[in-house]
Amino acid sequence: MSGAPLSMQEQRSWKRSWPPLLEALVAAGLGGLWMSLEFGLPRTGERVDVLLIGMRQDGVLVTVVVELKQWTKADVVVGDGLWIYAGDRVVAHPAWQVAGYEHYLREWVDPGPREFEVRGLWCCTTPLRN
């Protein structure tokens, strides 16, 4: 982060989303992963909510982009499904957002001599409705 003051909404969101994510990772036996919270993608102004990094048993480096949403109401915009009504605004579908982060990491991050696998997921506290 750039050192900008955190809004109360952002602080509240983090307090609600990060502990359950950590609990789920530990319960799944993934407590040893490296985790970056609010990972800034260089030269984009974008931040990934959570970036998990680990290594498969065969030595391949794996990065998982995690986008966390805490919407109280969300509806898919009629049409192509790439947009969501979230509260009082229209935003990109989280899957589209995650896909963009994955693409960035594949295209702009040099893993060095290692193989590098990028995956992504999003979690929402409210089911999306059509």
C-alpha positions in Angstrom: 0.0 0.0 0.0 1.1 3.6 -0.5 0.7 4.6 3.1 -2.6 6.3 2.5 -5.0 6.4 5.5 -7.4 3.4 5.7 -11.1 4.1 5.5 -13.3 2.7 8.3 -15.1 0.7 5.7 -11.8 -0.9 4.5 -10.8 -1.7 8.1 -14.2 -3.3 8.8 -13.9 -5.3 5.6 -10.5 -6.7 6.5 -11.6 -7.6 10.1 -14.5 -9.5 8.7 -12.8 -11.3 5.8 -9.2 -12.1 6.7 -9.8 -14.2 9.9 -12.2 -16.6 8.2 -9.8 -17.0 5.3 -6.9 -17.7 7.6 -9.0 -20.2 9.6 -10.0 -22.0 6.3 -6.4 -22.2 5.1 -5.2 -23.6 8.4 -8.1 -26.1 8.6 -7.1 -27.3 5.0 -3.5 -27.8 6.1 -2.3 -24.8 4.1 -1.0 -22.7 7.0 2.5 -22.8 5.7 1.7 -20.7 2.6 3.2 -17.3 2.1 0.5 -14.7 2.1 0.5 -11.1 0.9 -2.6 -9.0 1.9 -3.6 -6.1 -0.3 -0.8 -6.9 -2.8 -0.2 -4.0 -5.1 0.3 -4.8 -8.7 3.2 -2.6 -9.8 2.4 0.3 -12.2 -1.4 -0.5 -12.2 -2.9 1.1 -9.1 -4.7 -2.3 -8.6 -4.5 -4.3 -5.4 -5.2 -8.0 -5.0 -7.0 -8.7 -1.8 -4.9 -11.7 -1.0 -2.0 -13.4 -2.9 -1.1 -16.9 -1.7 2.2 -18.3 -2.7 3.4 -21.8 -2.2 5.2 -24.7 -3.9 3.9 -27.9 -5.2 5.7 -31.1 -4.3 7.3 -31.2 -7.8 8.9 -27.8 -7.1 6.5 -25.7 -9.3 5.8 -22.3 -7.7 2.1 -21.6 -7.4 0.4 -18.3 -6.9 -3.3 -18.0 -6.1 -5.1 -14.7 -6.4 -8.0 -14.4 -3.9 -10.6 -11.7 -4.3 -12.9 -11.2 -1.3 -16.3 -9.6 -1.6 -18.6 -8.6 1.3 -21.6 -7.4 -0.6 -24.9 -7.4 1.2 -26.8 -7.6 -2.1 -25.4 -8.5 -5.6 -27.2 -9.2 -8.8 -25.8 -10.1 -12.2 -26.5 -7.4 -14.8 -28.6 -8.9 -17.6 -26.6 -9.5 -20.7 -23.1 -10.8 -20.8 -22.7 -11.6 -17.1 -19.5 -9.6 -16.8 -21.1 -6.9 -14.6 -22.7 -7.0 -11.2 -25.1 -4.6 -9.4 -23.4 -4.5 -6.0 -25.4 -2.2 -3.7 -25.9 1.0 -5.6 -23.2 0.6 -8.3 -22.3 -1.5 -11.2 -18.9 -3.3 -11.0 -17.0 -5.9 -12.9 -17.9 -9.5 -12.0 -15.3 -10.8 -9.5 -14.4 -13.6 -11.8 -13.5 -11.0 -14.5 -11.4 -9.1 -11.9 -9.6 -12.2 -10.8 -8.9 -13.2 -14.5 -7.3 -9.8 -15.0 -5.0 -10.2 -12.0 -4.1 -13.7 -13.2 -3.2 -12.4 -16.6 -1.1 -9.6 -15.2 0.9 -12.1 -13.0 1.4 -14.5 -15.9 2.5 -11.7 -18.3 4.5 -9.3 -16.1 6.1 -11.4 -13.3 9.3 -13.2 -14.0 9.6 -16.2 -11.8 13.2 -16.8 -12.8 14.2 -20.3 -13.7 11.2 -21.9 -11.9 8.0 -23.0 -13.5 5.2 -20.7 -12.4 1.5 -21.5 -12.1 -1.2 -18.9 -11.5 -4.6 -19.6 -10.3 -7.4 -17.5 -8.9 -10.7 -17.5 -6.9 -13.2 -15.2 -5.5 -15.3 -15.5 -2.4 -18.5 -13.5 -1.7 -20.6 -13.4 1.5 -23.8 -13.0 -0.6 -24.8 -15.4 -3.4 -25.1 -13.7 -6.8 -28.6 -13.7 -8.3 -29.6 -13.6 -11.9 
